[in-house]
Amino acid sequence: MTSKIVLLGADRAGEAPHSVPGAESLPPLEESVAYVRALGKPTAAQVLQDARESGRVAIQPRCGVGGHEEMKALLRDLEAQAAPDILTLTIDAHTRLKRFEQALRTLNRDPRDLNGYPLVTHGWQRGRDLNESVAAPLEIRHGSPDARALFDVSVASGITSFEGGGISYNLPYSKAVPIAESLAAWEDVDRVCGRLAELGLIIDRELFGTLTAVLVPPSISLAISVVEAVLAARAGVRCISVAYPQSGHLVQDVAALRTIPLLARRYLPEGVQVHAVFHEFMGVFPRGRGHAEDLIFYGALVARLGGASKLITKTYQEAYGIPDTRANVEGLRLASRANSPLLDFVAVDADRVAEEQQWILAEVADIVEPLLEQPDLKAAVAQALERGTLDIPFSASRYAKSEIIPKRDAEGAIRYLSAGSLPLSRRALRRNDELLRRSEAGGADPGLGSLLADLTGDINYFLTLFGESDREGTS
Amino acid sequence: MQQRKIILGVAASDAHAVANHLIAHALRGIGYTVVNLGTCTPVEEFAEACREHPDAEAVVIGSLNGHIHEDLRDLAATKAEGAIRCPVIVGGNLSVGSKKDPAALERLYRLGVDRIVNDPAALPAVLDELRATRPVAEPLLAVS
């Protein structure tokens, strides 16, 4: 490392807040491409491609702490003890919101007060130091509606995978960022990916289909990802990971994962590599270690059955907050057991999966095709979100109508209790109605009180399943 | 016919979105226009929405994290300034811990909360009642 360390002196804490620290000293793209080439490790895109070709699921943790040495130690420990295929830098909340000065102040006061690694504040030289300290490629995971500064530092750090998108990193995370702004910011990121591809470096761009993580119907998750993927591909992105969150219903989850390559063929140009990524259950997790581990292993099996290229893992400490290294290691090891060649006998009802897939494809088509026909897709997306013809449940942002009410059916699959203003076909709406009515004793329209109770039950699905349901819901 | 309108939101320190969206959904279902300010809404944002929507019948504030007293600290002053003129209804999980404390509810009334509603299903009836008992002369018309 160079001896001049960007931005750590307390004397810089009082600087004008508008400046992006270290931005003036970023190396040119060509230098970063050469750096990655000389780094002696595969890119994230190569790891994903290898996983797909060898028929195994690549494994990746979430991890991020504030201090640089602590972050380096965390990455090294995870690699030494669990050998994940890709490692993560989870970024702190200040950096996500471009509050770089606050990130710096907190870092100087006590790095433990940061809930992730402030990469922009630490600077790209330290990013390279992290990159050089492990053999696995790194991905940046965050939640920024405008990640341009973070992305520039990420590229300069030689990091080859970057999560987010103009819809999926806005609506679940921000209350009042206009969608046109986040779409424009992410288009800038994707254009730089296009330039890097021309220079010979493929950046994996992962889309956050998990959204609010609360009862997200598969066709909503995938429709949002299709729109973001089309925008990314048009801007020049060549490797796209479509992340889908585990609903908990085997057939629905396998069908959703297997639909991702079909959507890619239907809506994306040739030459764009598309990977299915599975997020182990993102909702309310059981507290008992055995129960949590059952759910982790089940999720990993679903990823295998769905043909996912990659799995993002959880830990047995999920119900309690950010896990320690030990739990993270155990979660990775357990998930990787599902890659065992012994488990070839585990199968899923192919006919039921195929049927569910046809419905998911049809619902996604209903939602995205009217948008993809528009000459200005970004403007069409903003307008559709305003009208509710594109929508997500339980949006944090005011820039989605959030008229969708999801609900689990009798089997636990997530359906539309209300599809709001989504342009779903009558057939699709009828099927959702029928599947939900079947799950209700009386079939009458539920009142608000019982709707709240039912939804809380759906959110706490795994607590009930494991007999932990006396705990209060956390939605 | 003029639609009935309410302003809805979750208290400033609270990010619980599910009940908020379900209440908005239910009230829209019975014909209300719902101005939903969503999660993490400070008192001044409720006041701003009241200025933009002087025809709103009530402000409905949800809170599930037990910090409602702190979140509504400025409510009395905001009401005294006239920035919130319609009734304020609060509901949710209103004090930290599993034991509900009557003194905590009393403190909410002193902060300027007009009604406390524990069961969201009771909201429509409470809104009807508040509308039926509101002052005949609309003070809003005189100032706006």
Boltz contact constraints between the chains, C-beta under 6 A:
constraints:
  - contact:
      token1: [A, 394]
      token2: [B, 17]
      max_distance: 6.0
  - contact:
      token1: [A, 394]
      token2: [B, 18]
      max_distance: 6.0
  - contact:
      token1: [A, 394]
      token2: [B, 21]
      max_distance: 6.0
  - contact:
      token1: [A, 398]
      token2: [B, 38]
      max_distance: 6.0
  - contact:
      token1: [A, 402]
      token2: [B, 21]
      max_distance: 6.0
  - contact:
      token1: [A, 405]
      token2: [B, 25]
      max_distance: 6.0
  - contact:
      token1: [A, 447]
      token2: [B, 121]
      max_distance: 6.0
  - contact:
      token1: [A, 448]
      token2: [B, 26]
      max_distance: 6.0
  - contact:
      token1: [A, 448]
      token2: [B, 120]
      max_distance: 6.0
  - contact:
      token1: [A, 448]
      token2: [B, 121]
      max_distance: 6.0
  - contact:
      token1: [A, 449]
      token2: [B, 119]
      max_distance: 6.0
  - contact:
      token1: [A, 449]
      token2: [B, 121]
      max_distance: 6.0
  - contact:
      token1: [A, 451]
      token2: [B, 22]
      max_distance: 6.0
  - contact:
      token1: [A, 452]
      token2: [B, 22]
      max_distance: 6.0
  - contact:
      token1: [A, 475]
      token2: [B, 18]
      max_distance: 6.0
